[in-house]
Amino acid sequence: MFTLDNNVLIPQLPKIAELCLGESAQILRCLGGGSFGRAYLTQTQSHGKIVIKAYRVPGMNDAEAFQLELLGKNTRVPMPKALFAHTDDTACVLGMSYIEGKNTMMPQFLFHSKKKRKVFAASVVAGMLDWHAVTGEKYGDLREPKYSSWKEFYHTEIVNTVLEGMKPLMEQGKFSRKQYDTLICATERFDEIVDEPSEPVLIHGDLNIANIMADPHSLCLTGFIDPFNSLWADREYDLFQIQNMWGNWFGLYEEYKRRHPVTPHCDLKTAYYAAVNEALAYWRSGVKFESWHKLWDSRLRKALAQM
C-alpha cells in the first residue's frame, strides 16, 4: 500500500502532474478522502483547475479511469474525465477534470427547502436510472464480468471474502463480535434476502452524498464523482450508498423507489449490502469508520427482525 501522508504527497504530486501534463502544477488544497484515496485541487496553466487523486492500493487509478469513462458516457449527469494515470514506486495517482460545486455532505446543504430537495433528488435518480438502463451479459468486474448469476458473484467474490477476512480481526478484538454475528445470521438467510435480478446493469458502486456535487446556493446537481466498485450488478446494489450519512434527508432512496419498481426485500437487501460493504472496506484498507458500521449493523438487525 502507498502512504497518504500529506507531507509526502503535497511535494510529490505537482512533480507527477508536470511529468504527465508537460506543464507546472500547483496544489491548492486537499478536497478530502476516504478509505482508499485522497483528492487535491490543483491549478495548471492550460487545463485550469484539475483534481489529482492519490490511492493507497496499486491499480486503483487505472480502474477508476476506466469506470469514469464508461459511467460518464452513460449518464446525463457530468462526471470527471481522466487526464492521466501514473504509478511509480512511491505513488499511485489519477489526474482528472474538475467538477464545479460542493459535495452534498457539506452541512450547508441541510438547510435547503423541501421543494429544492425534491428537485435535487429527482435529478440524482434520473442520472442513476441512465446507468441502470445499460445492461450487460454477465455479472462482475466492468472489464471482465464472468458470472451468469448475481448471487453466485456476490457470494463468491464479496461475502466469502468479507467473512474470511473479518474473522481474525473479530477474534483479535478489532471488529465487533456482535456485528460479525449479524453478518453471519444474514448470510445464512442469503437466498431469502437476495432476489436474483433479471439481468446485470451498470452501477456506480459508491454514490453517497459525498460523491454527489451540487451548487450550494441553488442545490442544482452539478456532477457525480468517485466511482468505486463499479460493476455489472443487481441495480439495488447501487441503493445503499444513497442512504449513507444524511442521504435520506434528501429523499434519494424513496425517490428511487417511486421512479422504479424494487424487489420485496429491497430494504433488507440494501442493509445487508451496506453492512458487508463497510466490513469489506475496513478489511481492504485498514481504515475503520465505526459510526457507519454501527449504523448499518443496527439497520440490518432491525430489518432481519421484521422479516
MOSUL-V762662 format. One record per residue. N is the residue number from 1. RES is the residue in three letters. NEAR is the number of other C-alpha atoms within 10 Angstrom. Layout:
n;res;near
N;RES;NEAR
N;RES;NEAR
This chain:
n;res;near
1;MET;12
2;PHE;15
3;THR;16
4;LEU;17
5;ASP;9
6;ASN;11
7;ASN;9
8;VAL;12
9;LEU;17
10;ILE;17
11;PRO;12
12;GLN;13
13;LEU;22
14;PRO;20
15;LYS;16
16;ILE;23
17;ALA;25
18;GLU;14
19;LEU;13
20;CYS;14
21;LEU;16
22;GLY;10
23;GLU;14
24;SER;15
25;ALA;22
26;GLN;19
27;ILE;19
28;LEU;13
29;ARG;12
30;CYS;16
31;LEU;15
32;GLY;12
33;GLY;15
34;GLY;14
35;SER;15
36;PHE;20
37;GLY;21
38;ARG;20
39;ALA;20
40;TYR;22
41;LEU;18
42;THR;23
43;GLN;18
44;THR;17
45;GLN;10
46;SER;9
47;HIS;15
48;GLY;11
49;LYS;20
50;ILE;23
51;VAL;23
52;ILE;27
53;LYS;23
54;ALA;27
55;TYR;24
56;ARG;19
57;VAL;17
58;PRO;17
59;GLY;14
60;MET;20
61;ASN;24
62;ASP;18
63;ALA;18
64;GLU;19
65;ALA;21
66;PHE;18
67;GLN;22
68;LEU;24
69;GLU;14
70;LEU;16
71;LEU;24
72;GLY;19
73;LYS;13
74;ASN;18
75;THR;19
76;ARG;17
77;VAL;18
78;PRO;18
79;MET;24
80;PRO;21
81;LYS;18
82;ALA;22
83;LEU;17
84;PHE;17
85;ALA;22
86;HIS;17
87;THR;17
88;ASP;9
89;ASP;7
90;THR;11
91;ALA;21
92;CYS;23
93;VAL;27
94;LEU;24
95;GLY;27
96;MET;21
97;SER;17
98;TYR;20
99;ILE;20
100;GLU;14
101;GLY;17
102;LYS;21
103;ASN;24
104;THR;23
105;MET;18
106;MET;11
107;PRO;9
108;GLN;11
109;PHE;20
110;LEU;14
111;PHE;8
112;HIS;14
113;SER;11
114;LYS;13
115;LYS;9
116;LYS;14
117;ARG;21
118;LYS;15
119;VAL;14
120;PHE;20
121;ALA;24
122;ALA;20
123;SER;18
124;VAL;25
125;VAL;20
126;ALA;18
127;GLY;17
128;MET;25
129;LEU;20
130;ASP;17
131;TRP;21
132;HIS;22
133;ALA;15
134;VAL;16
135;THR;15
136;GLY;16
137;GLU;12
138;LYS;20
139;TYR;26
140;GLY;24
141;ASP;15
142;LEU;20
143;ARG;11
144;GLU;11
145;PRO;17
146;LYS;14
147;TYR;18
148;SER;14
149;SER;18
150;TRP;22
151;LYS;19
152;GLU;14
153;PHE;19
154;TYR;19
155;HIS;14
156;THR;12
157;GLU;12
158;ILE;15
159;VAL;21
160;ASN;13
161;THR;16
162;VAL;22
163;LEU;19
164;GLU;10
165;GLY;16
166;MET;21
167;LYS;15
168;PRO;12
169;LEU;15
170;MET;17
171;GLU;11
172;GLN;11
173;GLY;10
174;LYS;12
175;PHE;20
176;SER;17
177;ARG;16
178;LYS;11
179;GLN;20
180;TYR;20
181;ASP;12
182;THR;19
183;LEU;23
184;ILE;14
185;CYS;13
186;ALA;21
187;THR;19
188;GLU;11
189;ARG;12
190;PHE;16
191;ASP;11
192;GLU;12
193;ILE;21
194;VAL;23
195;ASP;17
196;GLU;13
197;PRO;15
198;SER;9
199;GLU;18
200;PRO;25
201;VAL;22
202;LEU;26
203;ILE;31
204;HIS;28
205;GLY;20
206;ASP;22
207;LEU;25
208;ASN;26
209;ILE;23
210;ALA;24
211;ASN;19
212;ILE;22
213;MET;24
214;ALA;22
215;ASP;16
216;PRO;16
217;HIS;10
218;SER;12
219;LEU;20
220;CYS;18
221;LEU;24
222;THR;19
223;GLY;24
224;PHE;28
225;ILE;22
226;ASP;22
227;PRO;22
228;PHE;17
229;ASN;17
230;SER;23
231;LEU;25
232;TRP;29
233;ALA;30
234;ASP;25
235;ARG;22
236;GLU;21
237;TYR;19
238;ASP;23
239;LEU;28
240;PHE;25
241;GLN;24
242;ILE;25
243;GLN;21
244;ASN;19
245;MET;15
246;TRP;17
247;GLY;20
248;ASN;15
249;TRP;14
250;PHE;25
251;GLY;18
252;LEU;26
253;TYR;20
254;GLU;14
255;GLU;18
256;TYR;21
257;LYS;14
258;ARG;12
259;ARG;13
260;HIS;9
261;PRO;9
262;VAL;13
263;THR;14
264;PRO;11
265;HIS;14
266;CYS;19
267;ASP;20
268;LEU;21
269;LYS;25
270;THR;24
271;ALA;26
272;TYR;27
273;TYR;24
274;ALA;26
275;ALA;25
276;VAL;23
277;ASN;20
278;GLU;19
279;ALA;24
280;LEU;19
281;ALA;17
282;TYR;20
283;TRP;18
284;ARG;13
285;SER;15
286;GLY;10
287;VAL;12
288;LYS;17
289;PHE;13
290;GLU;12
291;SER;10
292;TRP;16
293;HIS;20
294;LYS;15
295;LEU;15
296;TRP;23
297;ASP;23
298;SER;16
299;ARG;18
300;LEU;25
301;ARG;18
302;LYS;13
303;ALA;18
304;LEU;19
305;ALA;8
306;GLN;8
307;MET;9
